Amino acid sequence: MDESTLDAVALFTLVDTLAIVRFANRPMDEHSPARDPGAGPAPTRTLADKLNALILEYWSGQKPPGNAVIAQRIRAETGLSISTGYLWMLRTGVRDNPTGSHLQALAKFFGRSPAYFIEADAPEPDDQLAAALRSRDVVRIALRSDGLSDHSKKAILSMIEHARMIEKLDADPPD
């Protein structure tokens, strides 16, 4: 690629990133003040807010794909049907009362109960654990450590903590 093409790609990437940030920091409704970007995660009140927050979490550290790719992944991983257009309507709030089969597809894909999407005060599971368990390697490590002695499990935990320290993944060391 020549330099002008690389500049155009960088510009489009920046514009896409800014759109995601603007979306995440948008007011919840016309009467809400704009959010302070340093204020932490936005509260999740509507189905659209919850769905968009889950999408950002699912593709953490990278730009989420478009609705067509997300809908295709939901269909492929759950065996349940959801169209690109319907996913767009749910994400934008045009539709806020999904059918039972759509709730099942979203719940199965994101590892939440169907109640999470429709109840305003539904308890949320430990999001950090849910996110970690999406990694096949994390699940394999957990399953392979089952049955080991306490001494061996402590040694493995110590190695993991050391690796996290080397990779600077934790702000504070665990207790």
Contact map, one row per residue, 1 for C-alpha under 8 A:
1110110000000000000000000000000000000000000000000000000000000000000000000000000000000000000000000000000000000000000000000000000000000000000000000000000000000000000000000000000
1111110000000000000000000000000000000000000000000000000000000000000000000000000000000000000000000000000000000000000000000000000000000000000000000000000000000000000000000000000
1111111000000000000000000000000000000000000000000000000000000000000000000000000000000000000000000000000000000000000000000000000000000000000000000000000000000000000000000000000
0111111100000000000000000000000000000000000000000000000000000000000000000000000000000000000000000000000000000000000000000000000000000000000000000000000000000000000000000000000
1111111110000000000000000000000000000000000000000000000000000000000000000000000000000000000000000000000000000000000000000000000000000000000000000000000000000000000000000000000
1111111111000000000000000000000000000000000000000000000000000000000000000000000000000000000000000000000000000000000000000000000000000000000000000000000000000000000000000000000
0011111111100000000000000000000000000000000000000000000000000000000000000000000000000000000000000000000000000000000000000000000000000000000000000000000000000000000000000000000
0001111111110000000000000000000000000000000000000000000000000000000000000000000000000000000000000000000000000000000000000000000000000000000000000000000000000000000000000000000
0000111111111000000000000000000000000000000000000000000000000000000000000000000000000000000000000000000000000000000000000000000000000000000000000000000000000000000000000000000
0000011111111100000000000000000000000000000000000000000000000000000000000000000000000000000000000000000000000000000000000000000000000000000000000000000000000000000000000000000
0000001111111110000000000000000000000000000000000000000000000000000000000000000000000000000000000000000000000000000000000000000000000000000000000000000000000000000000000000000
0000000111111111000000000000000000000000000000000000000000000000000000000000000000000000000000000000000000000000000000000000000000000000000000000000000000000000000000000000000
0000000011111111100000000000000000000000000000000000000000000000000000000000000000000000000000000000000000000000000000000000000000000000000000000000000000000000000000000000000
0000000001111111110000000000000000000000000000000000000000000000000000000000000000000000000000000000000000000000000000000000000000000000000000000000000000000000000000000000000
0000000000111111111000000000000000000000000000000000000000000000000000000000000000000000000000000000000000000000000000000000000000000000000000000000000000000000000000000000000
0000000000011111111100000000000000000000000000000000000000000000000000000000000000000000000000000000000000000000000000000000000000000000000000000000000000000000000000000000000
0000000000001111111110000000000000000000000000000000000000000010000000000000000000000000000000000000000000000000000000000000000000000000000000000000000000000000000000000000000
0000000000000111111111000000000000000000000000000000000000000000000000000000000000000000000000000000000000000000000000000000000000000000000000000000000000000000000000000000000
0000000000000011111111100000000000000000000000000000000000000000000000000000000000000000000000000000000000000000000000000000000000000000000000000000000000000000000000000000000
0000000000000001111111110000000000000000000000000000000000000000000000000000000000000000000000000000000000000000000000000000000000000000000000000000000000000000000000000000000
0000000000000000111111111000000000000000000000000000000000000000000000000000000000000000000000000000000000000000000000000000000000000000000000000000000000000000000000000000000
0000000000000000011111111100000000000000000000000000000000000000000000000000000000000000000000000000000000000000000000000000000000000000000000000000000000000000000000000000000
0000000000000000001111111100000000000000000000000000000000000000000000000000000000000000000000000000000000000000000000000000000000000000000000000000000000000000000000000000000
0000000000000000000111111100000000000000010000000000000000000000000000000000000000000000000000000000000000000000000000000000000000000000000000000000000000000000000000000000000
0000000000000000000011111110000001111000010000000000000000000000000000000000000000000000000000000000000000000000000000000000000000000000000000000000000000000000000000000000000
0000000000000000000001111111000001100000000000000000000000000000000000000000000000000000000000000000000000000000000000000000000000000000000000000000000000000000000000000000000
0000000000000000000000001111111111100000000000000000000000000000000000000000000000000000000000000000000000000000000000000000000000000000000000000000000000000000000000000000000
0000000000000000000000000111111100000000000000000000000000000000000000000000000000000000000000000000000000000000000000000000000000000000000000000000000000000000000000000000000
0000000000000000000000000011111100000000000000000000000000000000000000000000000000000000000000000000000000000000000000000000000000000000000000000000000000000000000000000000000
0000000000000000000000000011111100000000000000000000000000000000000000000000000000000000000000000000000000000000000000000000000000000000000000000000000000000000000000000000000
0000000000000000000000000011111110000000000000000000000000000000000000000000000000000000000000000000000000000000000000000000000000000000000000000000000000000000000000000000000
0000000000000000000000000011111111000000000000000000000000000000000000000000000000000000000000000000000000000000000000000000000000000000000000000000000000000000000000000000000
0000000000000000000000000010001111100000000000000000000000000000000000000000000000000000000000000000000000000000000000000000000000000000000000000000000000000000000000000000000
0000000000000000000000001110000111110000000000000000000000000000000000000000000000000000000000000000000000000000000000000000000000000000000000000000000000000000000000000000000
0000000000000000000000001110000011111010010000000000000000000000000000000000000000000000000000000000000000000000000000000000000000000000000000000000000000000000000000000000000
0000000000000000000000001000000001111110000000000000000000000000000000000000000000000000000000000000000000000000000000000000000000000000000000000000000000000000000000000000000
0000000000000000000000001000000000111111000000000000000000000000000000000000000000000000000000000000000000000000000000000000000000000000000000000000000000000000000000000000000
0000000000000000000000000000000000011111000000000000000000000000000000000000000000000000000000000000000000000000000000000000000000000000000000000000000000000000000000000000000
0000000000000000000000000000000000111111110000000000000000000000000000000000000000000000000000000000000000000000000000000000000000000000000000000000000000000000000000000000000
0000000000000000000000000000000000001111110000000000000000000000000000000000000000000000000000000000000000000000000000000000000000000000000000000000000000000000000000000000000
0000000000000000000000000000000000000011111000000000000000000000000000000000000000000000000000000000000000000000000000000000000000000000000000000000000000000000000000000000000
0000000000000000000000011000000000100011111100000000000000000000000000000000000000000000000000000000000000000000000000000000000000000000000000000000000000000000000000000000000
0000000000000000000000000000000000000000111110000000000000000000000000000000000000000000000000000000000000000000000000000000000000000000000000000000000000000000000000000000000
0000000000000000000000000000000000000000011111001100100000000000000000000000000000000000000000000000000000000000000000000000000000000000000000000000000000000000000000000000000
0000000000000000000000000000000000000000001111101100000000000000000000000000000000000000000000000000000000000000000000010000000000000000000000000000000000000000000000000000000
0000000000000000000000000000000000000000000111111100000000000000000000000000000000000000000010010000000000000000000000010000000000000000000000000000000000000000000000000000000
0000000000000000000000000000000000000000000011111110000000000000000000000000000000000000011010010000000000000000000011000000000000000000000000000000000000000000000000000000000
0000000000000000000000000000000000000000000001111111000000000000000000000000000000000000011110010000000000000000000000000000000000000000000000000000000000000000000000000000000
0000000000000000000000000000000000000000000111111111100000000000000000000000000000000000001000000000000000000000000000000000000000000000000000000000000000000000000000000000000
0000000000000000000000000000000000000000000111111111110000000000000000000000000000000000000000000000000000000000000010000000000000000000000000000000000000000000000000000000000
0000000000000000000000000000000000000000000000111111111000000000000000000000000000000000011000000000000000000000000010000000000000000000000000000000000000000000000000000000000
0000000000000000000000000000000000000000000000011111111100000000000000000000000000000000001000000000000000000000000000000000000000000000000000000000000000000000000000000000000
0000000000000000000000000000000000000000000100001111111110000000000000000000000000000000000000000000000000000000000000000000000000000000000000000000000000000000000000000000000
0000000000000000000000000000000000000000000000000111111111000000000000000000000000000000000000000000000000000100000000000000000000000000000000000000000000000000000000000000000
0000000000000000000000000000000000000000000000000011111111100001000000000000000000000000000000000000000000000000000000000000000000000000000000000000000000000000000000000000000
0000000000000000000000000000000000000000000000000001111111110011000000000000000000000000000000000000000000000000000000000000000000000000000000000000000000000000000000000000000
0000000000000000000000000000000000000000000000000000111111110000000000000000000000000000000000000000000000000000000000000000000000100000000000000000000000000000000000000000000
0000000000000000000000000000000000000000000000000000011111110000000000000000000000000000000000000000000000000100000000000000000000100000000000000000000000000000000000000000000
0000000000000000000000000000000000000000000000000000001111111111000000000000000000000000000000000000000000000000000000000000000000000000000000000000000000000000000000000000000
0000000000000000000000000000000000000000000000000000000111111110000000000000000000000000000000000000000000000000000000000000000000000000000000000000000000000000000000000000000
0000000000000000000000000000000000000000000000000000000000111110000000000000000000000000000000000000000000000000000000000000000000000000000000000000000000000000000000000000000
0000000000000000000000000000000000000000000000000000000000111111000000000000000000000000000000000000000000000000000000000000000000000000000000000000000000000000000000000000000
0000000000000000100000000000000000000000000000000000000100111111100000000000000000000000000000000000000000000000000000000000000000000000000000000000000000000000000000000000000
0000000000000000000000000000000000000000000000000000001100100111110000000000000000000000000000000000000000000000000000000000000000000000000000000000000000000000000000000000000
0000000000000000000000000000000000000000000000000000000000000011111011000000000000000000000000000000000000000000000000000000000000000000000000000000000000000000000000000000000
0000000000000000000000000000000000000000000000000000000000000001111111000000000000000000000000000000000000000000000000000000000000000000000000000000000000000000000000000000000
0000000000000000000000000000000000000000000000000000000000000000111111100000000000011011000000000000000000000000000000000000000000000000000000000000000000000000000000000000000
0000000000000000000000000000000000000000000000000000000000000000011111110000000000110000000000000000000000000000000000000000000000000000000000000000000000000000000000000000000
0000000000000000000000000000000000000000000000000000000000000000111111111000000000000000000000000000000000000000000000000000000000000000000000000000000000000000000000000000000
0000000000000000000000000000000000000000000000000000000000000000111111111100000000010000000000000000000000000000000000000000000000000000000000000000000000000000000000000000000
0000000000000000000000000000000000000000000000000000000000000000001111111110000001110010000000000000000000000000000000000000000000000000000000000000000000000000000000000000000
0000000000000000000000000000000000000000000000000000000000000000000111111111000000010000000000000000000000000000000000000000000000000000000000000000000000000000000000000000000
0000000000000000000000000000000000000000000000000000000000000000000011111111100000000000000000000000000000000000000000000000000000000000000000000000000000000000000000000000000
0000000000000000000000000000000000000000000000000000000000000000000001111111111111000000000000000000000011001000000000000000000000000000000000000000000000000000000000000000000
0000000000000000000000000000000000000000000000000000000000000000000000111111111111000000000000000000000010000000000000000000000000000000000000000000000000000000000000000000000
0000000000000000000000000000000000000000000000000000000000000000000000011111111100000000000000000000000000000000000000000000000000000000000000000000000000000000000000000000000
0000000000000000000000000000000000000000000000000000000000000000000000001111111000000000000000000000000000001000000000000000000000000000000000000000000000000000000000000000000
0000000000000000000000000000000000000000000000000000000000000000000000000111111100000000000000000000000010011000000000000000000000000000000000000000000000000000000000000000000
0000000000000000000000000000000000000000000000000000000000000000000000000111111110000000000000000000000010000000000000000000000000000000000000000000000000000000000000000000000
0000000000000000000000000000000000000000000000000000000000000000000000000111011111000000000000000000110110000000000000000000000000000000000000000000000000000000000000000000000
0000000000000000000000000000000000000000000000000000000000000000000000000110001111100000000000000000110010000000000000000000000000000000000000000000000000000000000000000000000
0000000000000000000000000000000000000000000000000000000000000000000000100110000111110110000000000000010010000000000000000000000000000000000000000000000000000000000000000000000
0000000000000000000000000000000000000000000000000000000000000000000100100000000011111110000000000000000000000000000000000000000000000000000000000000000000000000000000000000000
0000000000000000000000000000000000000000000000000000000000000000001101110000000001111111000000000000000000000000000000000000000000000000000000000000000000000000000000000000000
0000000000000000000000000000000000000000000000000000000000000000001000000000000000111111100000000000000000000000000000000000000000000000000000000000000000000000000000000000000
0000000000000000000000000000000000000000000000000000000000000000000000000000000001111111110000100000000000000000000000000000000000000000000000000000000000000000000000000000000
0000000000000000000000000000000000000000000000000000000000000000001000100000000001111111111000000000000000000000000000000000000000000000000000000000000000000000000000000000000
0000000000000000000000000000000000000000000000000000000000000000001000000000000000011111111100000000000000000000000000000000000000000000000000000000000000000000000000000000000
0000000000000000000000000000000000000000000000000000000000000000000000000000000000001111111111100000000000000000000000000000000000000000000000000000000000000000000000000000000
0000000000000000000000000000000000000000000000110010000000000000000000000000000000000111111111110100000000000000000000000000000000000000000000000000000000000000000000000000000
0000000000000000000000000000000000000000000000111011000000000000000000000000000000000011111111000000000000000000000000000000000000000000000000000000000000000000000000000000000
0000000000000000000000000000000000000000000000010000000000000000000000000000000000000001111111100000000000000000000000000000000000000000000000000000000000000000000000000000000
0000000000000000000000000000000000000000000001110000000000000000000000000000000000000000111111110000000000000000000000000000000000000000000000000000000000000000000000000000000
0000000000000000000000000000000000000000000000000000000000000000000000000000000000000000111111110000000000000000000000000000000000000000000000000000000000000000000000000000000
0000000000000000000000000000000000000000000000000000000000000000000000000000000000000100110111111100000000000000000000000000000000000000000000000000000000000000000000000000000
0000000000000000000000000000000000000000000001110000000000000000000000000000000000000000010011111100000000000000000000000000000000000000000000000000000000000000000000000000000
0000000000000000000000000000000000000000000000000000000000000000000000000000000000000000000000111110000000000000000001000000000000000000000000000000000000000000000000000000000
0000000000000000000000000000000000000000000000000000000000000000000000000000000000000000010000111111011000000000000000000000000000000000000000000000000000000000000000000000000
0000000000000000000000000000000000000000000000000000000000000000000000000000000000000000000000001111111000000000000000000000000000000000000000000000000000000000000000000000000
0000000000000000000000000000000000000000000000000000000000000000000000000000000000000000000000000111111100000000000000000000000000000000000000000000000000000000000000000000000
0000000000000000000000000000000000000000000000000000000000000000000000000000000110000000000000000011111110000000000000000000000000000000000000000000000000000000000000000000000
0000000000000000000000000000000000000000000000000000000000000000000000000000000111000000000000000111111111000000000000000000000000000000000000000000000000000000000000000000000
0000000000000000000000000000000000000000000000000000000000000000000000000000000000000000000000000111111111100000010010000000000000000000000000000000000000000000000000000000000
0000000000000000000000000000000000000000000000000000000000000000000000000000000100000000000000000001111111110000010000000000000000000000000000000000000000000000000000000000000
0000000000000000000000000000000000000000000000000000000000000000000000000110011111000000000000000000111111111000000000000000000000000000000000000000000000000000000000000000000
0000000000000000000000000000000000000000000000000000000000000000000000000100000000000000000000000000011111111101010000000000000000000000000000000000000000000000000000000000000
0000000000000000000000000000000000000000000000000000000000000000000000000000000000000000000000000000001111111111110010000000000000000000000000000000000000000000000000000000000
0000000000000000000000000000000000000000000000000000000000000000000000000000010000000000000000000000000111111111100000000000000000000000000000000000000000000000000000000000000
0000000000000000000000000000000000000000000000000000000000000000000000000100110000000000000000000000000011111111000000000000000000000000000000000000000000000000000000000000000
0000000000000000000000000000000000000000000000000000010001000000000000000000000000000000000000000000000001111111000000000000000000000000000000000000000000000000000000000000000
0000000000000000000000000000000000000000000000000000000000000000000000000000000000000000000000000000000000111111100000000000000001000000000000000000000000000000000000000000000
0000000000000000000000000000000000000000000000000000000000000000000000000000000000000000000000000000000001111111110100000000100000000000000000000000000000000000000000000000000
0000000000000000000000000000000000000000000000000000000000000000000000000000000000000000000000000000000000110011111110000000000000000000000000000000000000000000000000000000000
0000000000000000000000000000000000000000000000000000000000000000000000000000000000000000000000000000001101100001111111000000000000000000000000000000000000000000000000000000000
0000000000000000000000000000000000000000000000000000000000000000000000000000000000000000000000000000000000000000111111100100000000000000000000000000000000000000000000000000000
0000000000000000000000000000000000000000000000000000000000000000000000000000000000000000000000000000000000000001111111110111000000000000000000000000000000000000000000000000000
0000000000000000000000000000000000000000000000100110000000000000000000000000000000000000000000000000001000100000111111110000000000000000000000000000000000000000000000000000000
0000000000000000000000000000000000000000000000100000000000000000000000000000000000000000000000001000000000000000011111110000000000000000000000000000000000000000000000000000000
0000000000000000000000000000000000000000000000000000000000000000000000000000000000000000000000000000000000000000001111111100000000000000000000000000000000000000000000000000000
0000000000000000000000000000000000000000000011000000000000000000000000000000000000000000000000000000000000000000000111111100000000000000000000000000000000000000000000000000000
0000000000000000000000000000000000000000000000000000000000000000000000000000000000000000000000000000000000000000000000111110000000000000000000000000000000000000000000000000000
0000000000000000000000000000000000000000000000000000000000000000000000000000000000000000000000000000000000000000001100111111000000000000000000000000000000000000000000000000000
0000000000000000000000000000000000000000000000000000000000000000000000000000000000000000000000000000000000000000000100001111100000000000000000000000000000000000000000000000000
0000000000000000000000000000000000000000000000000000000000000000000000000000000000000000000000000000000000000000000100000111111000000000000000000000000000000000000000000000000
0000000000000000000000000000000000000000000000000000000000000000000000000000000000000000000000000000000000000001000000000011111001000000000000000000000000000000000000000000000
0000000000000000000000000000000000000000000000000000000000000000000000000000000000000000000000000000000000000000000000000001111111000000000000000000000000000000000000000000000
0000000000000000000000000000000000000000000000000000000000000000000000000000000000000000000000000000000000000000000000000001111111100000000000000000000000000000000000000000000
0000000000000000000000000000000000000000000000000000000000000000000000000000000000000000000000000000000000000000000000000000011111110000000000000000000000000000000000000000000
0000000000000000000000000000000000000000000000000000000000000000000000000000000000000000000000000000000000000000000000000000011111111000000000000000000000000000000000000000000
0000000000000000000000000000000000000000000000000000000000000000000000000000000000000000000000000000000000000010000000000000111111111100000000000000000000000000000000000000000
0000000000000000000000000000000000000000000000000000000011000000000000000000000000000000000000000000000000000000000000000000001111111110000000000000000000000000000000000000000
0000000000000000000000000000000000000000000000000000000000000000000000000000000000000000000000000000000000000000000000000000000111111110010000000000000000000000000000000000000
0000000000000000000000000000000000000000000000000000000000000000000000000000000000000000000000000000000000000000000000000000000011111111011000000000000000000000000000000000000
0000000000000000000000000000000000000000000000000000000000000000000000000000000000000000000000000000000000000000000000000000000001111111011000000000000000000000000000000000000
0000000000000000000000000000000000000000000000000000000000000000000000000000000000000000000000000000000000000000000000000000000000111111111000000000000000000000000000000000000
0000000000000000000000000000000000000000000000000000000000000000000000000000000000000000000000000000000000000000000000000000000000001111111100000000000000000000000000000000000
0000000000000000000000000000000000000000000000000000000000000000000000000000000000000000000000000000000000000000000000000000000000000011111110000000000000000000000000000000000
0000000000000000000000000000000000000000000000000000000000000000000000000000000000000000000000000000000000000000000000000000000000011111111111000000000000000000000000000000000
0000000000000000000000000000000000000000000000000000000000000000000000000000000000000000000000000000000000000000000000000000000000001111111111100000000000000000000000000000000
0000000000000000000000000000000000000000000000000000000000000000000000000000000000000000000000000000000000000000000000000000000000000001111111110000000000000000000000000000000
0000000000000000000000000000000000000000000000000000000000000000000000000000000000000000000000000000000000000000000000000000000000000000111111111000000000000000000000000000000
0000000000000000000000000000000000000000000000000000000000000000000000000000000000000000000000000000000000000000000000000000000000000000011111111100000000000000000000000000000
0000000000000000000000000000000000000000000000000000000000000000000000000000000000000000000000000000000000000000000000000000000000000000001111111100000000000000000000000000000
0000000000000000000000000000000000000000000000000000000000000000000000000000000000000000000000000000000000000000000000000000000000000000000111111110000000000000000000000000000
0000000000000000000000000000000000000000000000000000000000000000000000000000000000000000000000000000000000000000000000000000000000000000000011111111000010000000000000000000000
0000000000000000000000000000000000000000000000000000000000000000000000000000000000000000000000000000000000000000000000000000000000000000000001111111000000000000000000000000000
0000000000000000000000000000000000000000000000000000000000000000000000000000000000000000000000000000000000000000000000000000000000000000000000011111100000000000000000000000000
0000000000000000000000000000000000000000000000000000000000000000000000000000000000000000000000000000000000000000000000000000000000000000000000001111110110000000000000000000000
0000000000000000000000000000000000000000000000000000000000000000000000000000000000000000000000000000000000000000000000000000000000000000000000000011111110000000000000000000000
0000000000000000000000000000000000000000000000000000000000000000000000000000000000000000000000000000000000000000000000000000000000000000000000000001111111000000000000000000000
0000000000000000000000000000000000000000000000000000000000000000000000000000000000000000000000000000000000000000000000000000000000000000000000000000111111100000000000000000000
0000000000000000000000000000000000000000000000000000000000000000000000000000000000000000000000000000000000000000000000000000000000000000000000000001111111110000000000000000000
0000000000000000000000000000000000000000000000000000000000000000000000000000000000000000000000000000000000000000000000000000000000000000000000001001111111111000000000000000000
0000000000000000000000000000000000000000000000000000000000000000000000000000000000000000000000000000000000000000000000000000000000000000000000000000011111111100000000000000000
0000000000000000000000000000000000000000000000000000000000000000000000000000000000000000000000000000000000000000000000000000000000000000000000000000001111111110000000000000000
0000000000000000000000000000000000000000000000000000000000000000000000000000000000000000000000000000000000000000000000000000000000000000000000000000000111111111000000000000000
0000000000000000000000000000000000000000000000000000000000000000000000000000000000000000000000000000000000000000000000000000000000000000000000000000000011111111100000000000000
0000000000000000000000000000000000000000000000000000000000000000000000000000000000000000000000000000000000000000000000000000000000000000000000000000000001111111110000000000000
0000000000000000000000000000000000000000000000000000000000000000000000000000000000000000000000000000000000000000000000000000000000000000000000000000000000111111111000000000000
0000000000000000000000000000000000000000000000000000000000000000000000000000000000000000000000000000000000000000000000000000000000000000000000000000000000011111111100000000000
0000000000000000000000000000000000000000000000000000000000000000000000000000000000000000000000000000000000000000000000000000000000000000000000000000000000001111111110000000000
0000000000000000000000000000000000000000000000000000000000000000000000000000000000000000000000000000000000000000000000000000000000000000000000000000000000000111111111000000000
0000000000000000000000000000000000000000000000000000000000000000000000000000000000000000000000000000000000000000000000000000000000000000000000000000000000000011111111100000000
0000000000000000000000000000000000000000000000000000000000000000000000000000000000000000000000000000000000000000000000000000000000000000000000000000000000000001111111111100000
0000000000000000000000000000000000000000000000000000000000000000000000000000000000000000000000000000000000000000000000000000000000000000000000000000000000000000111111111100100
0000000000000000000000000000000000000000000000000000000000000000000000000000000000000000000000000000000000000000000000000000000000000000000000000000000000000000011111111000000
0000000000000000000000000000000000000000000000000000000000000000000000000000000000000000000000000000000000000000000000000000000000000000000000000000000000000000001111111000000
0000000000000000000000000000000000000000000000000000000000000000000000000000000000000000000000000000000000000000000000000000000000000000000000000000000000000000000111111110000
0000000000000000000000000000000000000000000000000000000000000000000000000000000000000000000000000000000000000000000000000000000000000000000000000000000000000000000111111110000
0000000000000000000000000000000000000000000000000000000000000000000000000000000000000000000000000000000000000000000000000000000000000000000000000000000000000000000110011111100
0000000000000000000000000000000000000000000000000000000000000000000000000000000000000000000000000000000000000000000000000000000000000000000000000000000000000000000000011111100
0000000000000000000000000000000000000000000000000000000000000000000000000000000000000000000000000000000000000000000000000000000000000000000000000000000000000000000000000111110
0000000000000000000000000000000000000000000000000000000000000000000000000000000000000000000000000000000000000000000000000000000000000000000000000000000000000000000010000111111
0000000000000000000000000000000000000000000000000000000000000000000000000000000000000000000000000000000000000000000000000000000000000000000000000000000000000000000000000001111
0000000000000000000000000000000000000000000000000000000000000000000000000000000000000000000000000000000000000000000000000000000000000000000000000000000000000000000000000000111
